[in-house]
């Protein structure tokens, strides 16, 4: 079964979700992200995708205290992203309890720095963030689109040793209308050994099954859970079956 990775997105220390990366569409689902994390853990979830949206929109990590709180109060394996743009940010993230860190904007703007992180910390701790709109990479909390094509972007970094990628189709994210299956199939055809983590668009259990059937190794989802389209009981059942 596909690895299930619920997401907690943080603005002002609160659990929120956006639609298509639009900060104006922010909806607060819980004032206490730790409460959400504890509930997920209680229902069999073992991994968490934690995103510092304040950090993503600025030039440095912001909500590291929330990361620290969740890391010390749960046993969840946390991959952390958003605002990790310097060596100091990376150090803070790992010191605050992140098991893995996702680099997106830094991989586009400062490839030498990202490749150095990859060599120093290893491919099992550094995840490439590939946020995509119309096959082009977007950065800075998706506010800025680049002319960098996804295909070349992935090829370059796989050659550098990347083996984990979170690919978010921005047009799907938060819309609950299904993930970008053709995009993920295309990526896996080109890189069959890549640990591809699909992100964006999941609106139902059927979407999780479709990704699993397509051979996608892992999936990040959030809004479907917070909106009740996927229940905690569903997660517990799926997590249990995945462990068998």
Helices and strands as residue ranges (DSSP letters): E 3-11, E 14-19, E 22-30, H 33-42, E 47-52, H 53-57, H 64-73, E 77-81, H 87-95, E 100-103, H 105-109, H 111-121, E 126-133, E 136-139, E 144-149, H 150-159, E 164-169, H 181-190, E 195-199, H 205-213, E 218-221, H 223-226, H 232-242
